Amino acid sequence: MANGYRTLSQHLNDLKKENFSLKLRIYFLEERVQQKGEESRDDVYRRNIELKVEVESLKRELQEKQQALNNTCVAVENQTTRSQAALQQQYEEQQRESEHVYELLENKIQLLQEEARLARSEAEQATALARAEAERCQELAGKLKEAARTKEEDKSNDVLWQVLVLPAPVCHLNPRS
């Protein structure tokens, strides 16, 4: 694109130079005609007409080249604008995706932190419950031992009671024997 622009610009400069040189030629030819007088007036008019036609055609060609150059510049600007808009749109889309992923990760982190907090709380409750159960088991074991000891004491008291309170079995001695 830039190469085409340079080529058109160079061609435009060349045409401007040629146009200037033609104008100078016309100027000098007109001067010469005035000096020569009327001897070659018809030739001068013909040549003058040819030069004017050539100048006009060069002007038209120059205008066409300038218009083509302007169109090319506009096309380049439009393409640049479209490219920038597409890049901006891609950037914004990627930014939205990044923000969405960030929000998802933040939510997941919060959920995991909440789960960890709940797990710690449950672990603390389970530990407290286990301690309470251990204390209860120790208490029950102590009561069981106490009950066993009491039962043993009761048995020995029963035996003693039976010995002391109950009459002794009467033995009948049979003299016949």
Backbone as a chain_set.jsonl record, in Angstrom:
{"seq": "MANGYRTLSQHLNDLKKENFSLKLRIYFLEERVQQKGEESRDDVYRRNIELKVEVESLKRELQEKQQALNNTCVAVENQTTRSQAALQQQYEEQQRESEHVYELLENKIQLLQEEARLARSEAEQATALARAEAERCQELAGKLKEAARTKEEDKSNDVLWQVLVLPAPVCHLNPRS", "coords": {"N": [[0.813, -1.172, 0.0], [1.869, 1.269, 0.862], [3.952, 1.49, -0.912], [2.585, 1.821, -3.331], [1.417, 4.258, -2.823], [3.689, 5.911, -2.652], [4.619, 5.67, -5.259], [2.493, 6.815, -6.705], [2.6, 9.375, -5.64], [5.137, 10.221, -6.473], [4.753, 10.132, -9.219], [2.823, 12.1, -9.417], [4.289, 14.365, -8.662], [6.116, 14.394, -10.779], [4.354, 14.949, -12.877], [3.508, 17.495, -12.153], [5.901, 18.926, -12.453], [6.29, 18.589, -15.176], [4.045, 19.916, -16.127], [4.607, 22.505, -15.283], [6.924, 22.987, -16.8], [5.801, 22.893, -19.322], [4.111, 25.081, -19.251], [6.004, 27.086, -19.052], [7.204, 26.718, -21.533], [5.08, 27.417, -23.212], [4.826, 30.075, -22.504], [7.342, 31.119, -23.353], [7.17, 30.492, -26.08], [5.005, 32.044, -26.849], [6.117, 34.535, -26.46], [8.139, 34.446, -28.38], [6.594, 34.28, -30.656], [5.385, 36.734, -30.693], [7.616, 38.237, -31.166], [8.476, 37.359, -33.672], [6.457, 38.014, -35.181], [3.96, 38.02, -37.657], [4.624, 36.024, -39.363], [4.753, 33.269, -38.935], [2.369, 32.711, -37.844], [0.13, 30.996, -38.067], [1.305, 28.485, -37.638], [2.164, 28.83, -35.059], [-0.265, 29.237, -33.711], [-1.426, 26.752, -34.144], [0.415, 25.12, -32.843], [0.232, 26.202, -30.334], [-2.419, 25.586, -29.714], [-2.221, 22.799, -29.709], [-0.492, 22.485, -27.552], [-2.049, 23.576, -25.51], [-4.133, 21.725, -25.496], [-2.697, 19.479, -24.744], [-1.837, 20.323, -22.232], [-4.298, 20.527, -20.915], [-5.127, 17.848, -21.018], [-3.122, 16.73, -19.479], [-3.663, 18.016, -17.078], [-6.156, 16.884, -16.509], [-5.369, 14.205, -16.252], [-3.693, 14.487, -14.081], [-5.557, 15.269, -12.117], [-7.08, 12.924, -12.024], [-5.153, 11.15, -11.043], [-4.64, 12.339, -8.577], [-7.143, 12.009, -7.416], [-7.269, 9.201, -7.33], [-5.157, 8.764, -5.586], [-6.16, 10.04, -3.283], [-8.396, 8.399, -2.843], [-7.079, 6.018, -2.278], [-5.741, 6.733, 0.076], [-7.95, 7.187, 1.749], [-9.008, 4.598, 1.778], [-6.916, 3.239, 3.051], [-6.961, 4.513, 5.554], [-9.548, 3.768, 6.378], [-9.23, 0.984, 6.536], [-7.295, 0.844, 8.528], [-8.744, 1.939, 10.65], [-10.765, -0.002, 10.878], [-9.198, -2.201, 11.552], [-8.126, -1.345, 13.997], [-10.495, -1.132, 15.454], [-11.307, -3.805, 15.461], [-9.19, -4.949, 16.896], [-9.529, -3.6, 19.325], [-12.022, -4.595, 20.047], [-11.403, -7.332, 20.345], [-9.613, -7.117, 22.467], [-11.301, -6.103, 24.497], [-13.108, -8.23, 24.686], [-11.411, -10.298, 25.559], [-10.691, -9.174, 27.96], [-13.154, -9.183, 29.297], [-13.539, -11.96, 29.451], [-11.353, -12.643, 31.066], [-12.031, -11.281, 33.413], [-14.372, -12.663, 34.034], [-13.381, -15.271, 34.483], [-11.741, -14.667, 36.638], [-13.673, -13.877, 38.533], [-15.042, -16.323, 38.79], [-13.003, -17.896, 39.883], [-12.55, -16.485, 42.264], [-15.039, -16.9, 43.52], [-14.93, -19.685, 43.797], [-12.722, -19.911, 45.486], [-13.772, -18.642, 47.754], [-15.858, -20.43, 48.341], [-14.368, -22.751, 48.897], [-12.912, -21.84, 51.098], [-15.008, -21.444, 52.885], [-15.938, -24.082, 53.082], [-13.676, -25.213, 54.261], [-13.67, -23.828, 56.68], [-16.1, -24.756, 57.751], [-15.453, -27.473, 57.907], [-13.376, -27.375, 59.785], [-14.842, -26.436, 61.953], [-16.644, -28.563, 62.283], [-14.783, -30.544, 62.893], [-13.768, -29.555, 65.286], [-16.109, -29.712, 66.816], [-16.51, -32.475, 66.728], [-14.206, -33.284, 68.056], [-14.659, -32.137, 70.59], [-16.973, -33.554, 71.259], [-15.931, -36.131, 71.269], [-14.149, -35.903, 73.407], [-15.986, -35.401, 75.466], [-17.383, -37.806, 75.382], [-15.308, -39.534, 76.044], [-14.771, -38.689, 78.654], [-17.235, -39.338, 79.776], [-17.18, -42.09, 79.392], [-15.034, -42.721, 81.057], [-16.142, -41.925, 83.463], [-18.337, -43.675, 83.584], [-16.914, -46.059, 83.648], [-15.656, -45.769, 86.082], [-17.944, -45.739, 87.729], [-18.823, -48.279, 87.173], [-16.77, -49.822, 88.226], [-17.037, -49.03, 90.865], [-19.579, -50.001, 91.336], [-19.088, -52.703, 90.995], [-17.295, -53.139, 93.074], [-18.946, -52.443, 95.176], [-20.843, -54.417, 94.899], [-19.326, -56.659, 95.465], [-18.738, -56.111, 98.085], [-21.291, -56.176, 99.058], [-21.894, -58.851, 98.66], [-20.09, -60.071, 100.385], [-21.092, -58.988, 102.699], [-23.606, -60.109, 102.683], [-23.03, -62.771, 103.019], [-21.907, -62.663, 105.516], [-24.073, -61.706, 106.902], [-25.845, -63.755, 106.561], [-24.56, -65.61, 108.027], [-24.579, -64.505, 110.535], [-27.245, -63.768, 111.078], [-29.048, -65.722, 110.219], [-30.4, -68.685, 111.495], [-28.537, -71.391, 112.58], [-28.301, -74.44, 110.933], [-30.064, -77.037, 112.252], [-28.802, -79.788, 113.585], [-29.663, -82.952, 113.795], [-28.952, -85.271, 115.943], [-28.694, -88.478, 115.826], [-29.172, -90.904, 118.084], [-28.958, -93.438, 117.644], [-27.169, -94.072, 115.946]], "CA": [[0.0, 0.0, 0.0], [2.742, 2.432, 0.977], [4.725, 1.547, -2.151], [1.689, 2.401, -4.329], [1.269, 5.667, -2.468], [4.926, 6.597, -3.044], [4.661, 5.697, -6.721], [1.538, 7.83, -7.154], [3.113, 10.679, -5.222], [6.259, 10.531, -7.366], [4.177, 10.414, -10.537], [2.164, 13.388, -9.275], [5.357, 15.376, -8.694], [6.622, 14.44, -12.162], [3.359, 15.642, -13.708], [3.548, 18.918, -11.806], [7.096, 19.482, -13.094], [6.052, 18.631, -16.619], [3.058, 20.971, -16.329], [5.331, 23.768, -15.141], [7.798, 23.184, -17.965], [4.943, 23.199, -20.479], [3.659, 26.47, -19.117], [7.146, 27.921, -19.442], [7.345, 26.623, -22.989], [4.018, 28.239, -23.817], [5.178, 31.465, -22.273], [8.435, 31.504, -24.254], [6.687, 30.438, -27.464], [4.18, 33.228, -27.089], [7.049, 35.65, -26.592], [8.784, 34.338, -29.687], [5.598, 34.594, -31.684], [5.238, 38.185, -30.737], [8.818, 38.797, -31.773], [8.552, 37.025, -35.1], [5.402, 38.682, -35.921], [2.89, 37.241, -38.209], [5.1, 35.102, -40.391], [4.375, 31.872, -38.698], [1.25, 32.796, -36.926], [-0.691, 29.793, -38.153], [2.034, 27.408, -36.951], [2.162, 29.123, -33.615], [-1.613, 28.963, -33.212], [-1.61, 25.301, -34.127], [1.259, 24.584, -31.762], [-0.368, 26.686, -29.093], [-3.619, 24.777, -29.489], [-1.754, 21.459, -29.327], [0.041, 22.561, -26.19], [-3.171, 23.765, -24.595], [-4.816, 20.431, -25.407], [-1.826, 18.606, -23.952], [-1.898, 20.803, -20.841], [-5.601, 20.141, -20.357], [-5.144, 16.395, -20.804], [-2.253, 16.479, -18.325], [-4.412, 18.448, -15.893], [-7.164, 15.856, -16.252], [-4.648, 13.028, -15.76], [-3.242, 14.836, -12.734], [-6.721, 15.203, -11.236], [-7.42, 11.508, -11.843], [-4.138, 10.56, -10.16], [-4.878, 12.859, -7.232], [-8.351, 11.348, -6.909], [-6.884, 7.825, -7.0], [-4.34, 8.858, -4.375], [-7.083, 10.332, -2.179], [-9.178, 7.183, -2.586], [-6.183, 5.059, -1.627], [-5.549, 7.206, 1.455], [-9.191, 6.922, 2.482], [-9.095, 3.145, 1.972], [-5.928, 2.881, 4.086], [-7.493, 4.995, 6.834], [-10.682, 2.911, 6.746], [-8.696, -0.324, 6.939], [-6.645, 1.047, 9.828], [-9.815, 2.112, 11.633], [-11.396, -1.316, 11.088], [-8.236, -3.046, 12.278], [-8.08, -0.874, 15.38], [-11.765, -1.497, 16.085], [-11.278, -5.254, 15.695], [-8.254, -5.18, 18.003], [-10.175, -3.113, 20.551], [-13.082, -5.551, 20.38], [-10.739, -8.531, 20.868], [-9.075, -6.791, 23.787], [-12.416, -6.014, 25.44], [-13.635, -9.583, 24.879], [-10.461, -11.018, 26.41], [-10.79, -8.559, 29.283], [-14.378, -9.72, 29.914], [-13.282, -13.364, 29.78], [-10.441, -12.664, 32.214], [-12.806, -10.88, 34.586], [-15.287, -13.763, 34.345], [-12.572, -16.344, 35.083], [-11.316, -14.172, 37.946], [-14.839, -13.971, 39.418], [-15.274, -17.739, 39.075], [-11.961, -18.348, 40.81], [-12.828, -15.857, 43.556], [-16.17, -17.629, 44.108], [-14.457, -21.019, 44.177], [-11.88, -19.722, 46.671], [-14.66, -18.37, 48.884], [-16.535, -21.684, 48.685], [-13.391, -23.64, 49.531], [-12.628, -21.305, 52.426], [-16.192, -21.733, 53.707], [-15.909, -25.522, 53.352], [-12.595, -25.45, 55.22], [-14.144, -23.321, 57.97], [-17.103, -25.711, 58.238], [-14.759, -28.711, 58.264], [-12.698, -27.115, 61.063], [-15.882, -26.358, 62.978], [-17.11, -29.934, 62.523], [-13.695, -31.266, 63.558], [-13.754, -29.089, 66.675], [-17.282, -30.298, 67.476], [-16.257, -33.909, 66.89], [-13.194, -33.41, 69.109], [-15.337, -31.857, 71.86], [-17.868, -34.689, 71.511], [-15.084, -37.277, 71.623], [-13.672, -35.666, 74.777], [-17.124, -35.604, 76.371], [-17.644, -39.254, 75.425], [-14.203, -40.156, 76.786], [-15.023, -38.399, 80.069], [-18.402, -40.135, 80.173], [-16.727, -43.485, 79.49], [-14.241, -42.838, 82.287], [-17.085, -41.835, 84.579], [-19.079, -44.941, 83.63], [-15.98, -47.097, 84.087], [-15.513, -45.574, 87.531], [-19.19, -46.197, 88.36], [-18.86, -49.737, 87.049], [-15.835, -50.342, 89.232], [-17.671, -48.79, 92.173], [-20.695, -50.948, 91.457], [-18.509, -54.037, 91.188], [-16.768, -53.178, 94.443], [-20.097, -52.454, 96.071], [-21.461, -55.74, 94.794], [-18.454, -57.566, 96.214], [-18.956, -55.826, 99.505], [-22.631, -56.667, 99.386], [-21.818, -60.312, 98.739], [-19.458, -60.45, 101.641], [-22.03, -58.63, 103.761], [-24.681, -61.109, 102.648], [-22.506, -64.001, 103.629], [-21.802, -62.363, 106.936], [-25.438, -61.591, 107.375], [-26.404, -65.096, 106.638], [-23.907, -66.31, 109.139], [-24.988, -63.91, 111.785], [-28.673, -63.636, 111.256], [-29.789, -66.948, 109.964], [-30.087, -69.723, 112.477], [-27.713, -72.462, 112.077], [-29.123, -75.612, 110.703], [-30.074, -77.952, 113.401], [-28.356, -81.119, 113.242], [-30.253, -83.943, 114.692], [-28.06, -86.384, 116.167], [-29.44, -89.701, 116.002], [-28.406, -91.701, 118.997], [-28.858, -94.767, 117.14], [-26.076, -94.242, 115.067]], "C": [[0.866, 1.249, 0.0], [3.56, 2.608, -0.295], [3.876, 2.186, -3.251], [1.492, 3.886, -4.086], [2.5, 6.453, -2.91], [5.0, 6.734, -4.563], [3.723, 6.777, -7.253], [2.034, 9.231, -6.805], [4.252, 11.128, -6.138], [5.734, 10.917, -8.751], [3.498, 11.787, -10.522], [3.196, 14.517, -9.333], [5.924, 15.526, -10.103], [5.66, 15.207, -13.06], [3.339, 17.142, -13.418], [4.746, 19.596, -12.469], [6.879, 19.632, -14.596], [5.072, 19.75, -16.956], [3.74, 22.337, -16.261], [6.211, 24.036, -16.364], [6.978, 23.503, -19.211], [4.433, 24.637, -20.424], [4.783, 27.428, -19.5], [7.334, 27.912, -20.957], [6.316, 27.494, -23.692], [4.37, 29.714, -23.687], [6.261, 31.929, -23.247], [8.007, 31.469, -25.721], [5.831, 31.66, -27.792], [5.067, 34.467, -27.248], [7.715, 35.658, -27.967], [7.824, 34.712, -30.817], [5.44, 36.099, -31.797], [6.451, 38.822, -31.418], [8.852, 38.529, -33.279], [7.475, 37.731, -35.898], [4.417, 37.683, -36.469], [3.341, 36.198, -39.189], [4.684, 33.666, -40.142], [3.227, 31.789, -37.696], [0.391, 31.546, -36.953], [-0.025, 28.625, -37.437], [1.992, 27.6, -35.435], [0.789, 28.829, -33.035], [-1.86, 27.472, -33.102], [-0.84, 24.688, -32.963], [0.698, 24.982, -30.398], [-1.602, 25.869, -28.735], [-3.231, 23.378, -29.044], [-1.255, 21.452, -27.884], [-1.079, 22.75, -25.166], [-3.94, 22.463, -24.403], [-4.011, 19.488, -24.524], [-1.861, 19.003, -22.473], [-3.206, 20.369, -20.195], [-5.662, 18.635, -20.091], [-4.254, 16.023, -19.611], [-2.936, 16.904, -17.021], [-5.439, 17.387, -15.497], [-6.512, 14.605, -15.669], [-4.169, 13.26, -14.322], [-4.402, 14.755, -11.737], [-7.127, 13.751, -10.966], [-6.451, 10.833, -10.877], [-4.334, 11.039, -8.723], [-6.105, 12.191, -6.599], [-8.041, 9.909, -6.505], [-6.058, 7.795, -5.716], [-5.215, 9.124, -3.15], [-7.909, 9.102, -1.81], [-8.341, 6.136, -1.851], [-5.958, 5.447, -0.169], [-6.778, 6.924, 2.31], [-9.328, 5.429, 2.772], [-8.132, 2.68, 3.063], [-6.437, 3.307, 5.46], [-8.653, 4.126, 7.31], [-10.206, 1.555, 7.245], [-8.042, -0.228, 8.315], [-7.69, 1.172, 10.929], [-10.485, 0.78, 11.935], [-10.482, -2.234, 11.885], [-8.163, -2.642, 13.745], [-9.356, -1.252, 16.12], [-11.796, -2.989, 16.398], [-10.348, -5.589, 16.855], [-8.858, -4.742, 19.335], [-11.252, -4.089, 21.005], [-12.482, -6.833, 20.953], [-10.214, -8.287, 22.272], [-10.189, -6.772, 24.828], [-13.003, -7.388, 25.725], [-12.713, -10.392, 25.792], [-10.497, -10.473, 27.832], [-12.022, -9.091, 30.014], [-14.179, -11.171, 30.325], [-12.385, -13.475, 31.007], [-11.187, -12.303, 33.496], [-13.752, -11.995, 35.01], [-14.539, -14.904, 35.034], [-12.129, -15.932, 36.484], [-12.463, -14.279, 38.952], [-15.125, -15.423, 39.784], [-14.263, -18.262, 40.086], [-12.167, -17.752, 42.201], [-13.968, -16.588, 44.265], [-15.734, -19.001, 44.596], [-13.591, -20.929, 45.429], [-12.752, -19.489, 47.896], [-15.383, -19.638, 49.321], [-15.586, -22.634, 49.402], [-13.032, -23.15, 50.93], [-13.79, -21.592, 53.375], [-16.238, -23.214, 54.06], [-14.832, -25.853, 54.373], [-13.01, -24.987, 56.611], [-15.156, -24.276, 58.578], [-16.445, -27.014, 58.673], [-14.017, -28.534, 59.584], [-13.706, -27.094, 62.201], [-16.398, -27.754, 63.323], [-16.048, -30.747, 63.249], [-13.617, -30.859, 65.025], [-14.927, -29.676, 67.448], [-17.07, -31.782, 67.731], [-15.228, -34.144, 67.991], [-13.829, -33.183, 70.48], [-16.249, -33.017, 72.238], [-17.066, -35.91, 71.925], [-14.543, -37.115, 73.037], [-14.787, -35.93, 75.784], [-17.429, -37.092, 76.507], [-16.555, -39.976, 76.205], [-14.392, -39.925, 78.281], [-16.186, -39.236, 80.586], [-18.019, -41.596, 80.342], [-15.916, -43.692, 80.761], [-15.151, -42.819, 83.51], [-17.857, -43.13, 84.735], [-18.18, -46.079, 84.088], [-15.769, -47.0, 85.59], [-16.739, -46.071, 88.262], [-19.285, -47.71, 88.318], [-17.94, -50.38, 88.078], [-16.434, -50.199, 90.626], [-18.794, -49.772, 92.392], [-20.163, -52.35, 91.695], [-17.973, -54.163, 92.609], [-17.91, -53.235, 95.451], [-20.755, -53.818, 96.061], [-20.636, -56.761, 95.579], [-18.651, -57.361, 97.701], [-20.307, -56.362, 99.941], [-22.624, -58.18, 99.523], [-21.19, -60.719, 100.066], [-20.343, -60.078, 102.816], [-23.156, -59.641, 103.825], [-24.222, -62.392, 103.328], [-22.419, -63.792, 105.135], [-23.179, -62.29, 107.563], [-26.056, -62.947, 107.539], [-25.794, -65.839, 107.827], [-24.438, -65.762, 110.45], [-26.487, -63.984, 112.017], [-29.387, -64.961, 111.102], [-29.444, -67.975, 111.043], [-29.317, -70.817, 111.811], [-28.579, -73.689, 111.896], [-28.959, -76.572, 111.898], [-29.685, -79.319, 112.908], [-28.99, -82.071, 114.268], [-29.306, -85.097, 114.795], [-28.937, -87.586, 116.487], [-28.635, -90.595, 116.935], [-28.269, -93.096, 118.482], [-27.656, -94.931, 116.29], [-24.798, -94.345, 115.768]], "O": [[0.626, 2.179, -0.771], [3.834, 3.734, -0.712], [4.379, 3.003, -4.021], [1.411, 4.675, -5.027], [2.373, 7.539, -3.477], [5.392, 7.778, -5.085], [4.093, 7.557, -8.131], [1.894, 10.16, -7.6], [4.314, 12.294, -6.529], [6.193, 11.879, -9.367], [3.586, 12.542, -11.491], [2.969, 15.524, -10.003], [6.181, 16.638, -10.564], [6.078, 16.01, -13.894], [3.174, 17.957, -14.327], [4.627, 20.707, -12.986], [7.23, 20.646, -15.201], [5.245, 20.452, -17.952], [3.477, 23.213, -17.084], [6.244, 25.147, -16.893], [7.405, 24.29, -20.056], [4.342, 25.314, -21.448], [4.562, 28.436, -20.171], [7.586, 28.945, -21.577], [6.631, 28.214, -24.64], [4.23, 30.492, -24.631], [6.137, 32.976, -23.883], [8.428, 32.311, -26.513], [5.93, 32.23, -28.879], [4.79, 35.337, -28.075], [7.842, 36.693, -28.621], [8.198, 35.367, -31.79], [5.371, 36.648, -32.896], [6.33, 39.808, -32.145], [9.225, 39.406, -34.058], [7.59, 37.99, -37.096], [4.09, 36.669, -35.853], [2.503, 35.534, -39.8], [4.308, 32.947, -41.068], [3.164, 30.907, -36.84], [-0.037, 31.09, -35.892], [-0.681, 27.867, -36.723], [1.81, 26.659, -34.663], [0.692, 28.226, -31.966], [-2.42, 26.985, -32.12], [-1.357, 23.863, -32.21], [0.696, 24.198, -29.448], [-1.798, 25.505, -27.575], [-3.827, 22.827, -28.119], [-1.553, 20.546, -27.107], [-1.055, 22.154, -24.089], [-4.35, 22.134, -23.29], [-4.561, 18.792, -23.671], [-1.908, 18.152, -21.585], [-3.217, 19.899, -19.057], [-6.185, 18.201, -19.064], [-4.582, 15.126, -18.834], [-2.803, 16.239, -15.994], [-5.578, 17.038, -14.325], [-7.024, 14.015, -14.718], [-4.229, 12.371, -13.473], [-4.238, 14.229, -10.637], [-7.471, 13.39, -9.84], [-6.854, 10.056, -10.012], [-4.214, 10.264, -7.775], [-6.106, 11.854, -5.415], [-8.495, 9.446, -5.459], [-6.233, 6.917, -4.87], [-5.029, 8.504, -2.103], [-8.103, 8.797, -0.633], [-8.816, 5.464, -0.936], [-5.981, 4.592, 0.717], [-6.663, 6.477, 3.452], [-9.715, 5.038, 3.873], [-8.477, 1.839, 3.893], [-6.35, 2.543, 6.421], [-8.739, 3.784, 8.489], [-10.706, 1.038, 8.243], [-8.215, -1.108, 9.159], [-7.547, 0.59, 12.004], [-10.746, 0.459, 13.094], [-10.93, -2.953, 12.779], [-8.142, -3.496, 14.631], [-9.305, -1.648, 17.285], [-12.254, -3.395, 17.466], [-10.681, -6.419, 17.701], [-8.716, -5.429, 20.347], [-11.381, -4.376, 22.195], [-12.992, -7.366, 21.938], [-10.349, -9.133, 23.155], [-10.05, -7.349, 25.907], [-13.357, -7.69, 26.865], [-13.181, -11.088, 26.693], [-10.351, -11.225, 28.796], [-11.954, -9.413, 31.2], [-14.594, -11.576, 31.411], [-12.628, -14.303, 31.885], [-10.999, -12.937, 34.535], [-13.921, -12.249, 36.203], [-15.0, -15.439, 36.042], [-12.139, -16.745, 37.408], [-12.26, -14.716, 40.085], [-15.415, -15.731, 40.94], [-14.615, -18.978, 41.023], [-11.98, -18.44, 43.205], [-13.883, -16.865, 45.461], [-16.123, -19.432, 45.682], [-13.704, -21.762, 46.328], [-12.506, -20.066, 48.955], [-15.514, -19.903, 50.516], [-15.957, -23.251, 50.401], [-12.867, -23.955, 51.846], [-13.576, -21.944, 54.536], [-16.541, -23.573, 55.198], [-15.048, -26.684, 55.255], [-12.739, -25.664, 57.603], [-15.094, -24.578, 59.769], [-16.827, -27.597, 59.688], [-14.021, -29.438, 60.419], [-13.468, -27.655, 63.271], [-16.569, -28.092, 64.494], [-16.372, -31.551, 64.123], [-13.424, -31.701, 65.902], [-14.773, -30.09, 68.597], [-17.4, -32.293, 68.802], [-15.355, -35.087, 68.772], [-13.575, -33.937, 71.42], [-16.296, -33.419, 73.4], [-17.469, -36.645, 72.827], [-14.483, -38.088, 73.79], [-14.581, -36.582, 76.808], [-17.698, -37.582, 77.604], [-16.838, -40.92, 76.942], [-14.202, -40.837, 79.085], [-16.134, -39.776, 81.691], [-18.452, -42.264, 81.281], [-16.075, -44.694, 81.458], [-14.966, -43.582, 84.458], [-18.027, -43.636, 85.844], [-18.617, -46.964, 84.825], [-15.71, -48.013, 86.287], [-16.624, -46.742, 89.288], [-19.749, -48.35, 89.261], [-18.301, -51.367, 88.72], [-16.357, -51.108, 91.453], [-18.957, -50.316, 93.484], [-20.716, -53.102, 92.499], [-18.18, -55.182, 93.266], [-17.855, -53.968, 96.438], [-21.179, -54.316, 97.104], [-21.187, -57.618, 96.27], [-18.721, -58.316, 98.474], [-20.459, -56.92, 101.028], [-23.28, -58.729, 100.408], [-21.694, -61.594, 100.771], [-20.348, -60.777, 103.829], [-23.614, -59.992, 104.912], [-24.952, -63.003, 104.108], [-22.816, -64.654, 105.919], [-23.386, -62.787, 108.67], [-26.709, -63.239, 108.54], [-26.469, -66.597, 108.524], [-24.714, -66.526, 111.376], [-26.909, -64.26, 113.14], [-30.3, -65.241, 111.879], [-28.285, -68.091, 111.441], [-29.461, -71.097, 110.621], [-29.507, -73.917, 112.672], [-27.873, -76.831, 112.416], [-30.212, -79.866, 111.939], [-28.808, -81.924, 115.476], [-28.948, -85.767, 113.827], [-29.801, -87.569, 117.363], [-27.522, -90.997, 116.596], [-27.419, -93.841, 118.97], [-27.26, -96.062, 116.009], [-23.755, -94.497, 115.132]]}, "num_chains": 1, "name": "protein.A"}
